[in-house]
Amino acid sequence: MNQVTILFFASLRERAGVRQAVLDLPDGARVSDLKMVVSSQFPGVNAALPTTVVSINHEFAEDEDYVPAAAEVALFPPVSGGNSPTYLSITEEELDLNRLLTQITLPTTGAACIFTGMVRGETRRGNSHLTSYLEYESYVPMAEAKMRQVAEEIRACWPEIEGISIVQRIGRLEPGTPTVIIACTAAHRDTGVFEAARYGIDRLKEIVPIWKKEVSPTGEAWVEGDYIPGIRDHQP
């Protein structure tokens, strides 16, 4: 048997009557199987299951996806915001661009601007040097809150933006590995979608608490910036 932790949020929490539960699933169970077990043990959620969103270990999951052992599974209603999808994440998992775009693409979407940062194996600007790998660390709860602030600032400046995705990978990352994705979607390319994505990565570097240690053939050092957050950087 496979034991997983289930987290209920918002109206699903009220329907289930609990915030968290531990369930036993058969080996090889899929999300559809998990929903059947939830339906049996928490019948109050049955009416909401057809529209329930599922995430496994902080990534959205479909009915056909497998549920790994000891997974953290979250069940929640569609997020508020209507036609303005926002996806924010700090993760140790490999970044999947196609999946991220699917989450922020609407029927009206005709343009997407994507910035992807990567680990350089060789730096030629300034102090030229080689990099063996980077080690990323984050203060996750605050980072996620500040990512949401960045998304809100983007929408305030460019109201025609439809979807926003800000995802940062942490842990040990080798040269050539994508480290961060900032993606913005809109109906047309002349809506500020390019500028919005550029703003997103610049603000992430300023106010989102993420750090990296650079390990080279000659040693290692934490890479620190020089921006000190001020009043404008506080959550409104």
Residue pairs with C-beta under 8 A, 6 or more apart in sequence:
1 24
1 25
1 26
1 27
2 24
2 25
2 26
2 27
2 29
2 67
2 68
2 69
2 70
3 22
3 23
3 24
3 25
3 69
3 70
4 22
4 23
4 25
4 34
4 67
4 69
4 70
4 71
4 72
4 73
5 20
5 21
5 22
5 70
5 71
5 72
5 73
6 20
6 21
6 22
6 23
6 34
6 38
6 73
6 74
6 75
7 19
7 20
7 72
7 73
7 74
7 75
8 15
8 16
8 18
8 19
8 20
8 21
8 45
8 74
8 75
8 76
9 74
9 75
9 76
9 77
10 76
10 77
11 48
11 77
12 45
12 48
12 52
12 75
12 76
12 77
13 19
15 42
15 44
15 45
15 47
15 48
16 42
16 44
16 45
17 42
17 44
18 42
21 41
21 42
23 34
23 37
23 38
23 41
24 37
25 33
25 34
25 37
25 67
26 33
28 66
29 66
29 67
30 63
30 64
30 65
30 66
30 67
31 54
31 56
31 61
31 62
31 63
31 64
31 65
31 67
32 63
32 64
33 67
34 54
34 67
34 73
35 49
35 52
35 54
35 63
38 45
38 49
38 75
39 45
39 46
39 49
45 52
45 75
48 77
51 77
51 78
52 75
52 76
52 77
53 60
53 75
53 76
53 77
53 78
53 79
54 60
54 61
54 62
54 73
54 74
54 75
55 61
55 73
55 74
55 76
56 65
56 67
56 68
56 71
56 72
56 73
57 68
57 71
57 72
57 93
58 72
58 74
58 89
58 91
59 89
59 91
59 93
59 99
60 99
60 103
61 67
61 73
67 73
79 85
79 86
83 106
83 108
83 162
84 155
84 161
84 162
84 163
84 164
85 103
85 104
85 106
85 162
85 163
85 164
86 104
86 148
86 151
86 163
86 164
86 165
87 100
87 103
87 104
87 163
87 164
87 165
87 166
87 167
88 144
88 147
88 148
88 151
88 165
88 166
88 167
89 144
89 166
89 167
89 168
90 138
90 140
90 143
90 144
90 167
90 168
90 170
90 210
91 167
91 168
91 169
91 170
92 169
92 170
92 171
93 169
94 169
95 116
95 167
95 169
95 178
95 181
97 114
97 116
97 178
97 181
97 183
100 165
100 167
100 181
100 183
101 112
101 114
101 165
101 183
101 185
103 163
103 165
104 112
104 162
104 163
104 164
104 165
104 183
104 184
104 185
105 112
105 163
105 185
106 162
106 163
106 185
108 162
108 187
109 162
109 163
109 185
109 186
109 187
110 186
110 187
110 188
110 189
111 185
111 186
111 187
111 188
111 189
111 191
111 193
112 183
112 184
112 185
112 186
112 193
113 183
113 184
113 185
113 189
113 193
113 194
113 196
113 197
114 181
114 182
114 183
114 197
115 180
115 181
115 182
115 183
115 197
115 198
115 200
115 201
116 178
116 180
116 181
117 178
117 179
117 180
117 201
118 176
118 177
118 178
118 179
119 131
119 133
119 134
119 173
119 174
119 175
119 176
119 177
119 179
120 131
120 175
121 130
121 131
121 175
121 176
122 128
122 129
122 130
122 131
123 129
123 130
123 131
129 216
129 218
130 216
130 217
131 175
131 214
131 215
131 216
132 175
132 215
132 216
132 217
133 172
133 173
133 174
133 175
133 215
134 172
134 173
134 179
134 212
134 213
134 214
134 215
135 171
135 172
135 173
135 212
135 213
135 215
136 168
136 169
136 170
136 171
136 173
136 179
136 210
136 211
136 212
137 170
137 210
137 211
137 212
137 213
138 168
138 170
138 208
138 209
138 210
138 211
139 209
142 209
143 168
143 208
143 209
143 210
145 235
146 207
146 208
146 209
146 235
147 166
147 168
147 204
147 208
149 207
149 235
149 236
150 166
150 200
150 203
150 204
150 207
150 208
151 164
151 166
151 200
152 236
153 199
153 203
154 161
154 164
154 184
154 196
154 199
154 200
155 161
155 164
157 192
157 196
157 199
158 184
158 186
158 191
158 192
158 193
158 195
158 196
160 186
160 187
160 188
160 191
160 192
161 184
161 185
161 186
161 191
161 192
161 193
161 196
162 185
162 186
162 187
163 183
163 184
163 185
164 183
164 184
164 185
164 196
164 200
165 181
165 182
165 183
165 184
166 180
166 181
166 182
166 200
166 204
167 180
167 181
168 179
168 180
168 204
168 208
168 210
169 177
169 178
169 179
169 180
170 210
173 179
180 201
180 204
182 197
182 200
182 201
182 204
183 197
184 193
184 196
184 197
184 200
185 193
186 192
186 193
186 196
204 210
205 225
205 227
206 225
206 227
206 229
206 233
207 229
207 233
211 222
211 223
211 224
212 222
212 223
213 220
213 221
213 222
213 223
214 220
214 221
214 222
214 223
